[in-house]
Every structure is written in C-alpha cells, then in structure tokens.
Amino acid sequence: MPAWVSRLIRYALVGGTGVIVNFAVLRAVWPALHGLPAVANATATEAAIVSNYFLNSRFTFGVRPRWSTGLRYNLVSIAGGALQVGAFTLLVHWGVYYLLANLLAIPLNTLVGFLLSLKWAFKEPTTD
C-alpha cells in the first residue's frame, strides 16, 4: 500500500477524534455564542486543530511535535478551517441545524488539511 494511503487512513482516524473535540467544544460554547455561529465554530475548530496536531505528528507522520511543524500545521488547518467555518455559517444561515451543518462542513476541512499537511506541513526537508 502506498505510504500516502496509509497516512490518509491514519489522518482520517485522527480526524475522527478531532470531530469529537470539535463537537464537544461547539456544544459547550453554543449556548453563549449561538448568535455568532462563525465565532462558535471557529473556537471549536481551533480546539480540534491543536488536538489533531499532536496526534497527527506522532501517529500519522511519525515526527516529534516541533514549533515549525506546529506553525505550518496550524496555518494549513486555518485555511481548511476558514473554508469549514464559511460553509458552516452559510448552512446555518440557510436554516440547517447547527450540528448537522457542522457535520456537513467538516469534510471540506479534512480534504484541504490532509493534502496540505502531506505536501507542506509535515514534509521532511530534502537534502541534495
């Protein structure tokens, strides 16, 4: 099996834990922030990013967590997260129940995050 397929599977498993973190935080902050769905979702998304970074560092990409990869991973995740927050906000605006809107928006973040993590955030420097 190609290495990227194995990594995608592990990334998806880590993503599953991120979904749990995301939903738990969203559920916790929603009563106070339901009038600001983008803020509520962004808070939940960042909590999942931090959790996923540590798990992906070791489990998916087999590297020690470092500030450099952490920064790159957070930037990658913020890009995917911005797409997720935008999709979530649009779906909520259209009347989709907020938890369902969140579930529908997460795959966009996952796809962007995996591709950019593989190609940039966790890419090992080449030595020529």
C-alpha positions as CSV (number, residue, x, y, z in Angstrom):
1,M,0.0,0.0,0.0
2,P,1.4,3.4,-0.9
3,A,2.6,5.5,2.1
4,W,0.1,8.2,1.4
5,V,-2.8,5.8,1.6
6,S,-1.7,4.6,5.0
7,R,-1.3,8.2,6.1
8,L,-4.7,9.1,4.8
9,I,-6.2,6.3,6.8
10,R,-4.4,7.4,10.0
11,Y,-5.2,11.1,9.2
12,A,-8.9,10.1,9.0
13,L,-8.7,8.3,12.3
14,V,-7.2,11.3,13.9
15,G,-9.8,13.4,12.2
16,G,-12.5,11.3,13.9
17,T,-11.1,12.3,17.3
18,G,-11.0,15.9,16.1
19,V,-14.7,15.7,15.2
20,I,-15.4,14.6,18.8
21,V,-13.3,17.5,20.2
22,N,-14.9,19.9,17.7
23,F,-18.5,18.8,18.6
24,A,-17.8,18.8,22.4
25,V,-16.4,22.4,22.3
26,L,-19.1,23.6,19.9
27,R,-21.7,22.1,22.2
28,A,-20.1,23.8,25.2
29,V,-19.8,27.3,23.6
30,W,-23.0,27.3,21.6
31,P,-25.3,28.5,24.4
32,A,-23.2,31.6,24.8
33,L,-22.3,32.1,21.1
34,H,-25.2,30.8,19.1
35,G,-25.9,34.3,17.9
36,L,-22.4,34.3,16.5
37,P,-22.2,30.9,14.7
38,A,-18.9,31.7,13.0
39,V,-17.2,32.5,16.3
40,A,-18.6,29.4,18.0
41,N,-17.5,27.2,15.1
42,A,-14.0,28.9,14.9
43,T,-13.5,28.2,18.6
44,A,-14.4,24.5,18.2
45,T,-12.3,24.2,15.1
46,E,-9.1,25.6,16.7
47,A,-9.5,23.3,19.7
48,A,-9.7,20.4,17.2
49,I,-6.7,21.7,15.3
50,V,-4.5,21.6,18.4
51,S,-5.6,18.1,19.4
52,N,-5.2,16.8,15.9
53,Y,-1.7,18.4,15.5
54,F,-0.3,16.4,18.4
55,L,-1.9,13.2,17.2
56,N,-1.0,13.6,13.6
57,S,2.6,14.4,14.5
58,R,3.2,11.1,16.0
59,F,0.5,8.7,14.7
60,T,0.2,9.9,11.1
61,F,3.5,11.4,10.1
62,G,5.8,9.8,12.7
63,V,7.6,13.0,13.8
64,R,8.1,14.7,17.1
65,P,6.0,17.8,17.6
66,R,8.0,20.9,16.9
67,W,7.2,24.6,16.7
68,S,7.9,24.7,13.0
69,T,5.6,21.9,12.0
70,G,3.1,23.1,14.6
71,L,3.0,26.5,13.0
72,R,2.7,25.1,9.5
73,Y,0.0,22.6,10.5
74,N,-1.9,25.4,12.2
75,L,-1.7,27.6,9.1
76,V,-2.8,24.6,6.9
77,S,-5.7,23.9,9.3
78,I,-6.7,27.5,9.5
79,A,-7.0,27.5,5.7
80,G,-9.2,24.4,5.8
81,G,-11.0,25.7,8.9
82,A,-11.8,29.0,7.2
83,L,-13.5,27.0,4.4
84,Q,-15.3,24.9,7.1
85,V,-16.4,28.0,9.0
86,G,-17.7,29.6,5.8
87,A,-19.6,26.5,4.8
88,F,-21.0,26.1,8.3
89,T,-22.1,29.7,8.5
90,L,-23.8,29.6,5.1
91,L,-25.6,26.3,6.0
92,V,-26.8,27.8,9.4
93,H,-27.9,30.9,7.5
94,W,-29.9,28.6,5.2
95,G,-31.6,27.1,8.2
96,V,-29.7,23.9,8.6
97,Y,-29.5,22.7,12.2
98,Y,-26.1,23.8,13.6
99,L,-24.8,20.3,14.5
100,L,-25.8,18.9,11.0
101,A,-24.2,22.0,9.4
102,N,-21.0,21.3,11.2
103,L,-21.0,17.7,10.2
104,L,-21.5,18.7,6.6
105,A,-18.8,21.3,6.6
106,I,-16.0,19.2,8.3
107,P,-15.1,17.1,5.2
108,L,-14.0,20.2,3.3
109,N,-11.6,21.0,6.1
110,T,-10.4,17.4,6.1
111,L,-9.5,17.2,2.5
112,V,-7.7,20.5,2.4
113,G,-5.9,19.7,5.6
114,F,-4.6,16.3,4.5
115,L,-3.4,17.5,1.2
116,L,-1.5,20.5,2.5
117,S,-0.2,18.5,5.6
118,L,1.2,15.9,3.3
119,K,2.7,18.3,0.8
120,W,3.9,21.0,3.2
121,A,3.2,21.0,6.9
122,F,4.9,17.6,7.7
123,K,7.0,17.3,4.6
124,E,10.5,16.4,5.5
125,P,13.2,18.8,4.2
126,T,15.1,17.3,1.2
127,T,18.8,17.1,1.2
128,D,20.5,17.5,-2.1
